C-alpha cells in the first residue's frame, strides 16, 4: 500500500467465495454498502450543455486581441517601477487577479533581483508579503527573516499587536511554513490570536480591514482555489472603491472571460465524449457528473495553456467515479476480485468471464486510458501505458481492500486508512497523469516515478481524503459505509474526534506539502503546484459538508463557467471601473 512517502500498493487482496451472474442476488448484496442516489445530475449540467454545444453563450470581450495586448504591455512596463514594497504589492495583486501566468518570467526575475532586500526591511507587512511571494515561487527564503520581530524572550514583540495589516500579512505568510520551522508555527498562532483580539475592537472606519481579516481567518489565500479567488478578489476591490488600477482590472476581467469561454468549449467536448461513452445509459448506478469532474480539473489546472490536461483528466475522473461505484455499491467480492485481476492484466481478452456491467466499465476505462497514453506519446514521445496501468491497478486493489474492510466490519488504524485512501481518492492517479500531460521538463526521474509515487502526491491525497471525510462522514455513517478517518481516529485514540482534530491533521499535511516548494529533491514546481491545487479544490468542494455536494458545487460551476464579468467603461456612470454581471 502507499505510505506517506508514496510506496505503491503491491499486495493483492485475497478472493472471497460469493458468486453471482449479471443479476446480483439478494444474499450477495447483504454485505455491500447501501446504494444511494449517486447518479443525480447537477442542474447546470443541462443548462451549460445546451449553451456550450449550441455556442449561444457569449462572453463580453473588448477588442480581445489588440486591447488585451495593449493592457498586457502597459502592466508589464509598470510592474518593476517604484520601491520594493510597492513592487511586491503589485505582484501580489496580479497573482490575486489570476493573471500572473502572463508575467511569470518577469515576476521570477523581479523576485530574484529583490531577494536580498527582504533581510533589511523592518516592516512586518512588507517582510511577510515578500516572504510569501518568494516561497510561492519556489525560492528557499529562510524563515529567519522574522527573527528581527522577536523580543529577548523569543516571542513576537508586543509592538505589533495592533498592526492589523501586518498581522494579516504575517498570518498569510505563516501558511507557507514547513514542519521544522518553529518560528512559522509561532507566527501562525500569534497572528491568529492577535487578529481575533483586534477584530473585537475594530472601528467601523476599518470595515474593509476587518473583512480582510475575517476572510484570512476563514481560509488563508494559500489554500484557496485560484480562479474562484480571482473572481472574489475583483468583487471585493470593486466594493471597496479605493482607487482601482483600471488597466489591471480590465485586463483581469478580459482574461477571466476569455478563459471562461475556453472552459465552455472544453466542457462541450467532455460532455460529447461522456454521452458517446454511454456509461450512464448502460449502468443505472453510474454517477452522471461530468461537470463536477471538470470542476476538479479546472481547479487542478487554472492556467489556460493546460486545456488538454483539463479535458483528459476530467475523462479519467469521470470513469473513476463509476469504478468507485462498482466497488462501493454494486459488485460482489468475487466479481470485484475478478475485475481487479482483469485490470492487472490490461488486455482486451481480460474481459472474458466478467459480468456484462463490468465488461462495459472495463472497456470504457481501457480505451480512455490508452487514448490518454496515445496523446502523450504523440506530443512528447513517451510511452506511459505501463505507468497508467500500474496506477489503475493500485486504485482497484485499494478499492478491494476497502470492500473487504466493510465486509468484515474492520475499522483500520488511521494510518492504514489514510495510506489506502490516498490511492482510492484518485490523487496519485490524477497527479501521475498530470505529470505527463503537462509535458514540459517532466521526466520519470525528476517527478520521482521510477519506483514509487512521490511523497508530495501522498500529502495532497491525504488532504483530499481528510476533507472528503469531514464533508461526508455523517451521511456515510447513515448509509452504513466503510469507516472514515473520524471513526478510525476515535477507535485508535479511544476518544471523541472533533472536526478540529482532523483539521490539525490537514494543516500538518499542508506543511509537508509546502516542502515541495523549497526541497531540492521535490518534483518540478509545476507538479508541486498541481498537487497543491488538488488540495485546494478538495477543500473548496467538501468543506461545507454536503454529502452529494450539489448545492456548493453548483454555485462554483455557475460562477466559474456560466457567469462572465461585465465591463462597463462609460465615463458618465462608473468611471472606468469593472462590474460583475450578477451576485456571486
C-alpha positions in Angstrom: 0.0 0.0 0.0 1.0 3.6 -0.5 2.7 5.1 2.5 3.3 8.8 3.3 6.4 8.6 1.3 4.4 7.1 -1.6 5.2 3.4 -1.9 2.9 1.6 -4.3 0.0 -0.7 -3.5 1.5 -4.1 -4.1 -0.4 -6.7 -2.1 -3.2 -8.3 -4.0 -6.4 -8.8 -2.0 -7.4 -12.4 -1.5 -10.6 -13.7 -3.1 -13.9 -14.4 -1.4 -16.5 -17.1 -2.1 -19.6 -15.1 -3.1 -20.5 -15.7 -6.7 -23.3 -14.5 -8.9 -24.1 -13.7 -12.5 -25.0 -10.4 -14.1 -28.1 -10.1 -11.8 -26.9 -9.6 -8.2 -28.5 -11.9 -5.8 -30.1 -10.7 -2.5 -27.7 -12.7 -0.5 -24.6 -11.3 -2.3 -26.0 -7.8 -1.7 -26.1 -8.1 2.0 -22.5 -7.1 2.7 -22.3 -4.1 0.4 -22.9 -0.5 1.3 -26.4 0.9 0.8 -26.8 2.1 -2.7 -27.6 5.9 -2.6 -28.7 8.3 -5.2 -25.3 9.0 -6.6 -26.2 9.4 -10.2 -28.1 12.6 -9.7 -27.0 15.2 -12.3 -26.3 18.8 -11.5 -28.9 21.3 -12.6 -26.3 23.3 -14.6 -25.3 20.1 -16.3 -28.1 20.5 -18.8 -28.0 24.3 -18.8 -24.4 24.6 -19.7 -24.6 21.7 -22.1 -27.2 23.4 -24.2 -25.4 26.8 -24.1 -22.0 25.4 -24.8 -22.9 22.9 -27.5 -25.1 25.4 -29.3 -22.4 28.2 -29.0 -25.2 30.6 -27.7 -23.4 31.8 -24.6 -21.4 34.9 -25.4 -18.7 36.4 -23.3 -18.2 40.2 -23.4 -14.7 41.0 -24.6 -13.5 44.4 -25.6 -11.4 44.0 -28.7 -9.9 40.7 -27.5 -6.7 40.9 -29.4 -5.4 44.5 -29.7 -6.8 45.9 -26.5 -5.8 42.8 -24.5 -2.2 43.0 -25.7 -2.0 46.8 -25.1 -3.1 46.3 -21.5 -0.7 43.5 -21.0 2.2 45.6 -22.3 1.2 48.5 -20.0 1.0 46.3 -16.9 4.4 44.7 -17.7 6.0 48.1 -18.1 4.7 49.2 -14.7 5.5 46.0 -12.9 9.0 46.8 -11.8 8.6 50.5 -11.1 8.9 52.1 -7.6 10.1 50.8 -4.3 10.5 47.2 -3.4 7.3 47.2 -1.1 5.2 48.7 -3.9 6.6 46.2 -6.5 5.7 43.3 -4.1 2.2 44.7 -3.6 1.8 44.9 -7.4 2.9 41.3 -7.9 0.5 40.2 -5.1 -2.4 42.0 -6.8 -1.6 40.5 -10.2 -1.5 37.0 -8.6 -4.8 37.5 -6.8 -6.4 38.6 -10.1 -5.4 35.2 -11.5 -3.2 36.7 -14.4 0.3 36.1 -13.1 0.9 33.4 -15.7 1.1 36.2 -18.3 4.1 37.6 -16.4 5.7 34.5 -14.9 9.2 35.1 -16.2 9.2 38.8 -15.3 7.9 38.1 -11.8 10.6 35.5 -11.2 13.3 37.9 -12.4 12.0 40.6 -10.1 11.8 38.3 -7.1 15.4 37.1 -7.8 16.6 40.7 -8.1 15.0 41.8 -4.9 15.7 38.7 -2.9 18.4 40.4 -0.8 16.1 43.3 0.3 13.9 41.1 2.5 16.5 40.9 5.2 16.8 44.7 5.5 13.1 45.5 5.9 11.9 46.5 9.3 8.2 46.5 8.4 6.2 43.4 9.3 3.7 43.7 6.4 6.4 44.1 3.8 8.6 41.3 5.2 5.8 38.8 5.4 4.5 39.7 2.0 7.8 39.3 0.3 8.5 36.1 2.2 5.1 34.6 1.0 5.6 35.7 -2.6 9.1 34.2 -2.8 8.1 30.9 -1.1 5.2 30.6 -3.5 7.5 30.9 -6.5 9.9 28.2 -5.1 12.6 30.4 -3.6 14.0 28.9 -0.4 14.0 32.1 1.6 14.8 31.4 5.2 12.2 32.0 7.9 15.0 33.6 9.9 13.9 36.9 8.3 11.3 37.0 11.1 13.8 36.8 13.9 14.1 40.6 13.9 10.5 40.8 15.1 11.2 38.7 18.2 11.9 40.1 21.7 14.6 38.9 24.0 12.3 36.1 25.2 11.9 34.7 21.7 8.3 36.0 21.4 7.0 38.3 18.7 7.2 41.9 20.0 4.1 43.4 21.5 4.6 46.5 19.4 3.0 44.6 16.5 -0.2 43.6 18.4 -2.2 46.5 16.9 -0.7 46.3 13.4 -3.7 44.6 11.8 -2.4 45.0 8.2 0.9 43.5 9.3 -0.8 40.7 11.3 -2.9 39.7 8.3 0.3 39.6 6.1 2.1 37.5 8.8 -0.8 35.2 9.1 -0.9 34.6 5.3 2.9 34.1 5.2 2.8 31.6 8.1 0.8 29.2 6.0 3.9 28.8 3.7 5.9 27.3 6.6 7.1 23.7 6.8 7.1 21.3 9.8 10.5 22.1 11.2 10.1 25.8 11.2 9.1 26.7 14.8 9.1 30.4 14.2 6.5 30.0 11.5 4.3 27.9 13.8 4.7 30.6 16.5 3.9 33.3 13.9 0.7 31.5 12.9 -0.5 31.1 16.5 0.4 34.7 17.4 -1.1 36.4 14.3 -4.3 34.3 14.7 -4.7 35.2 18.3 -4.0 38.9 17.8 -6.2 39.2 14.8 -9.1 37.9 16.7 -8.4 40.4 19.5 -8.0 43.3 17.1 -11.2 42.4 15.3 -13.2 42.8 18.5 -12.1 46.4 18.9 -12.1 47.3 15.2 -13.7 50.6 14.3 -16.4 51.0 11.6 -13.9 53.0 9.5 -11.8 49.9 9.4 -14.6 47.8 7.9 -12.6 46.6 4.9 -9.6 45.7 7.0 -11.9 43.7 9.3 -13.4 41.9 6.3 -10.0 41.0 5.1 -9.0 39.6 8.5 -12.2 37.6 8.6 -11.6 36.2 5.2 -8.0 35.3 6.1 -9.0 33.5 9.3 -11.8 31.6 7.4 -9.5 30.5 4.6 -5.9 31.7 4.0 -5.0 32.6 0.4 -2.5 29.8 0.1 -5.4 27.3 0.4 -7.9 29.0 -1.9 -8.9 27.7 -5.3 -7.1 30.0 -7.8 -9.8 31.2 -10.2 -12.6 31.4 -7.6 -10.2 33.5 -5.5 -9.5 35.8 -8.5 -13.2 36.5 -9.1 -13.9 37.1 -5.4 -10.9 39.4 -5.2 -12.1 41.5 -8.0 -15.5 41.7 -6.4 -14.0 42.9 -3.1 -11.9 45.5 -4.8 -14.9 46.9 -6.6 -16.9 47.1 -3.4 -14.0 49.0 -1.6 -13.9 51.6 -4.3 -10.4 52.6 -3.2 -8.6 53.7 -6.3 -8.6 50.6 -8.5 -5.9 50.1 -11.2 -8.4 50.2 -14.0 -5.9 48.8 -16.6 -5.1 45.7 -14.4 -8.7 45.0 -13.6 -9.9 45.4 -17.2 -7.1 43.1 -18.2 -8.0 40.6 -15.5 -11.7 40.7 -16.4 -11.0 40.1 -20.1 -8.7 37.3 -19.2 -11.3 35.7 -16.9 -13.9 35.9 -19.6 -11.6 34.5 -22.2 -10.6 31.5 -20.1 -14.3 31.0 -19.2 -15.1 30.8 -22.9 -12.3 28.3 -23.3 -13.7 26.3 -20.4 -17.1 26.2 -22.1 -15.6 24.7 -25.3 -13.7 22.2 -23.1 -16.9 21.2 -21.3 -18.7 20.8 -24.6 -16.0 18.3 -25.7 -16.2 16.4 -22.4 -20.0 16.2 -22.5 -19.9 14.9 -26.1 -17.4 12.3 -25.1 -19.4 11.3 -22.0 -22.6 10.9 -24.0 -20.8 8.8 -26.6 -19.3 6.6 -23.9 -22.8 5.7 -22.8 -22.0 4.5 -19.2 -25.0 6.2 -17.7 -27.3 4.7 -20.2 -26.0 1.2 -19.6 -25.3 1.4 -15.9 -28.1 2.6 -13.7 -25.8 3.1 -10.7 -23.2 5.2 -12.5 -22.8 8.8 -11.4 -23.6 11.3 -14.1 -21.3 14.2 -13.1 -19.1 15.3 -16.0 -19.3 19.0 -14.9 -18.2 18.2 -11.3 -15.3 16.2 -12.8 -14.4 19.2 -14.9 -14.6 21.5 -11.9 -11.9 19.3 -10.3 -9.6 19.5 -13.3 -10.2 23.3 -13.7 -9.1 23.6 -10.1 -6.0 21.5 -10.8 -5.0 23.4 -13.9 -6.1 27.1 -13.7 -3.8 28.3 -16.4 -5.4 28.4 -19.9 -2.4 26.7 -21.5 -3.4 23.4 -19.9 -6.6 22.8 -21.9 -5.7 19.3 -22.9 -4.8 18.4 -19.3 -8.2 19.5 -18.1 -10.0 17.5 -20.7 -8.1 14.3 -20.4 -8.0 14.4 -16.6 -11.8 15.1 -16.5 -12.3 11.9 -18.5 -10.2 9.9 -16.1 -12.0 11.3 -13.0 -15.5 10.6 -14.6 -14.6 7.0 -15.1 -13.0 6.8 -11.6 -16.4 7.7 -10.1 -18.1 4.9 -11.9 -15.4 2.4 -10.9 -15.7 3.6 -7.3 -19.5 2.9 -7.5 -18.8 -0.6 -8.8 -16.7 -1.4 -5.8 -18.8 0.6 -3.3 -22.3 -0.2 -4.3 -22.7 -2.9 -6.9 -20.2 -5.7 -7.2 -19.8 -8.8 -5.1 -16.4 -9.6 -3.6 -15.8 -12.4 -6.0 -16.6 -10.3 -9.0 -14.6 -7.4 -7.7 -11.6 -9.7 -7.4 -12.1 -10.8 -11.0 -12.3 -7.2 -12.1 -9.1 -6.3 -10.2 -7.3 -9.2 -11.8 -8.5 -8.0 -15.2 -7.1 -4.5 -14.6 -3.8 -6.1 -13.6 -3.7 -7.9 -17.0 -4.6 -4.8 -19.0 -5.7 -6.8 -22.0 -8.8 -6.8 -24.1 -9.2 -10.5 -23.5 -9.3 -9.9 -19.8 -13.0 -9.1 -20.1 -13.8 -12.8 -20.6 -15.5 -14.1 -17.6 -16.6 -10.7 -16.2 -20.3 -9.8 -15.8 -21.7 -7.7 -18.5 -21.8 -4.4 -16.5 -18.1 -5.0 -15.6 -17.2 -5.5 -19.2 -18.7 -2.1 -20.0 -16.7 -0.5 -17.2 -13.5 -2.3 -18.1 -13.6 -1.4 -21.8 -14.5 2.3 -21.0 -11.5 2.5 -18.7 -9.2 0.6 -21.0 -10.0 2.6 -24.1 -9.9 6.0 -22.4 -6.6 5.5 -20.6 -5.0 4.1 -23.8 -6.3 7.2 -25.6 -4.7 9.4 -23.0 -1.4 7.5 -23.2 -1.5 7.8 -27.0 -1.9 11.6 -26.8 1.2 11.8 -24.6 3.1 9.5 -27.0 2.2 11.7 -30.0 3.1 15.0 -28.3 6.1 14.1 -26.1 7.3 10.8 -27.5 6.9 9.0 -24.1 5.0 5.7 -23.7 3.3 5.9 -20.4 0.8 2.9 -20.6 2.9 0.9 -18.0 2.6 3.7 -15.5 -1.1 4.3 -16.1 -1.8 0.6 -15.9 0.1 0.5 -12.6 -1.7 3.4 -11.0 -5.2 2.0 -12.0 -4.2 -1.4 -10.7 -3.3 0.3 -7.4 -6.7 2.0 -7.3 -8.6 -1.2 -7.9 -6.6 -3.1 -5.4 -7.1 -0.4 -2.8 -10.9 -0.3 -3.6 -10.9 -4.1 -3.0 -9.2 -3.6 0.4 -12.0 -1.2 1.4 -14.6 -3.6 0.3 -13.1 -6.3 2.5 -12.9 -4.0 5.4 -16.6 -3.3 5.0 -17.4 -7.0 4.5 -15.6 -8.0 7.7 -16.6 -5.0 9.8 -13.0 -3.9 10.1 -12.1 -0.4 11.4 -8.5 0.0 10.3 -5.9 2.1 12.0 -5.9 5.8 10.9 -2.5 5.3 9.2 -3.7 2.2 7.2 -6.9 4.0 6.3 -5.1 7.1 5.0 -2.5 5.1 3.2 -5.2 3.2 1.3 -7.3 6.3 1.0 -4.6 8.3 -0.8 -5.0 5.7 -3.6 -8.8 5.3 -3.7 -9.2 9.1 -3.7 -7.6 9.1 -7.1 -4.9 11.7 -6.2 -1.9 9.6 -7.2 -3.6 8.7 -10.5 -4.5 12.3 -11.3 -1.1 13.7 -10.4 0.8 11.0 -12.3 -1.2 11.6 -15.4 -0.8 15.4 -14.9 2.9 15.0 -14.7 3.0 13.6 -18.2 0.2 15.6 -19.7 1.8 18.9 -18.7 4.9 17.7 -20.6 7.5 20.4 -20.2 10.7 19.3 -18.5 8.9 16.4 -16.9 10.6 13.0 -16.9 10.2 9.9 -14.8 13.3 10.7 -12.9 12.6 14.3 -11.9 9.0 13.6 -11.0 10.2 10.7 -8.9 8.2 7.9 -10.6 10.9 5.4 -11.1 9.7 3.0 -8.3 7.1 4.8 -6.2 4.8 7.8 -6.1 6.4 11.0 -4.9 5.8 11.9 -1.3 4.1 15.1 -2.5 1.3 13.0 -4.1 0.6 11.3 -0.8 0.4 14.7 1.1 -2.1 16.0 -1.4 -4.0 12.8 -1.3 -4.3 12.8 2.5 -5.6 16.3 2.5 -8.3 15.3 -0.1 -9.2 12.2 1.9 -9.5 14.1 5.2 -11.6 16.9 3.7 -13.8 14.3 2.0 -14.4 12.6 5.4 -15.1 15.9 7.1 -17.7 16.8 4.4 -19.4 13.5 4.1 -18.8 11.3 7.2 -22.3 11.9 8.8 -24.2 10.9 5.7 -21.8 7.9 5.0 -22.4 6.7 8.6 -26.1 6.8 8.0 -25.7 4.8 4.8 -23.5 2.3 6.6 -20.4 3.0 4.6 -16.9 1.9 5.5 -15.3 3.6 8.5 -13.9 7.1 7.8 -10.8 8.8 9.2 -13.0 10.1 12.0 -14.1 6.6 13.2 -10.6 5.3 12.8 -9.2 8.1 14.9 -11.9 7.5 17.6 -11.1 3.8 17.8 -7.4 4.3 17.8 -7.3 7.0 20.4 -10.3 5.8 22.5 -11.7 9.3 22.4 -14.1 11.5 20.6 -12.8 13.1 17.4 -13.9 16.7 16.6 -13.6 18.4 13.3 -10.7 20.3 14.8 -8.6 17.1 15.2 -9.0 16.3 11.5 -8.2 19.9 10.5 -5.0 19.7 12.6 -4.0 16.7 10.5 -4.8 18.6 7.3 -2.6 21.6 8.5 0.2 19.2 9.2 -0.1 17.7 5.7 -0.1 21.2 4.2 3.3 21.9 5.9 4.6 18.7 4.3 3.2 19.8 1.0 4.9 23.2 1.3 8.3 21.4 1.4 7.7 20.7 -2.3 8.2 24.4 -2.9 11.7 24.6 -1.4 13.0 21.0 -1.3 15.8 20.4 -3.9 14.6 16.8 -4.4 11.0 17.7 -4.9 9.2 17.2 -8.3 9.2 20.2 -10.7 7.4 23.3 -9.5 4.6 22.8 -12.0 3.8 19.3 -10.5 4.1 20.7 -6.9 1.6 23.5 -7.7 -0.8 21.0 -9.3 -0.6 18.8 -6.1 -1.4 21.9 -4.1 -4.3 22.7 -6.4 -5.8 19.3 -5.8 -5.7 20.0 -2.1 -7.3 23.5 -2.6 -10.1 22.1 -4.8 -10.8 19.3 -2.3 -11.4 21.9 0.5 -13.5 24.1 -1.8 -15.8 21.2 -2.7 -16.0 19.4 0.6 -15.7 21.9 3.4 -19.4 22.8 3.7 -20.4 19.3 4.4 -23.0 18.4 1.8 -22.8 14.8 1.0 -23.8 15.0 -2.6 -22.2 18.4 -2.7 -24.6 19.6 -5.4 -25.5 23.0 -3.8 -21.9 24.1 -3.2 -20.6 22.6 -6.5 -23.5 24.1 -8.4 -22.6 27.7 -7.2 -18.9 27.2 -8.1 -19.8 25.9 -11.6 -22.2 28.8 -12.2 -19.5 31.4 -11.1 -16.6 29.9 -13.0 -18.2 28.6 -16.2 -21.5 30.4 -16.7 -21.2 33.9 -15.2 -18.8 36.2 -17.1 -17.6 39.6 -15.7 -19.3 42.5 -17.4 -17.2 45.5 -18.4 -18.7 49.0 -18.3 -16.3 51.8 -19.1 -18.8 54.6 -19.6 -17.3 57.8 -18.0 -20.7 59.1 -17.1 -21.5 56.1 -14.9 -18.6 54.1 -13.5 -15.5 56.0 -14.4 -13.8 53.0 -15.9 -14.4 50.5 -13.2 -15.4 46.9 -13.5 -18.8 45.5 -12.5 -19.9 41.9 -12.2 -23.0 40.8 -14.2 -24.7 39.3 -11.1 -24.2 38.4 -7.5 -21.6 35.8 -6.8 
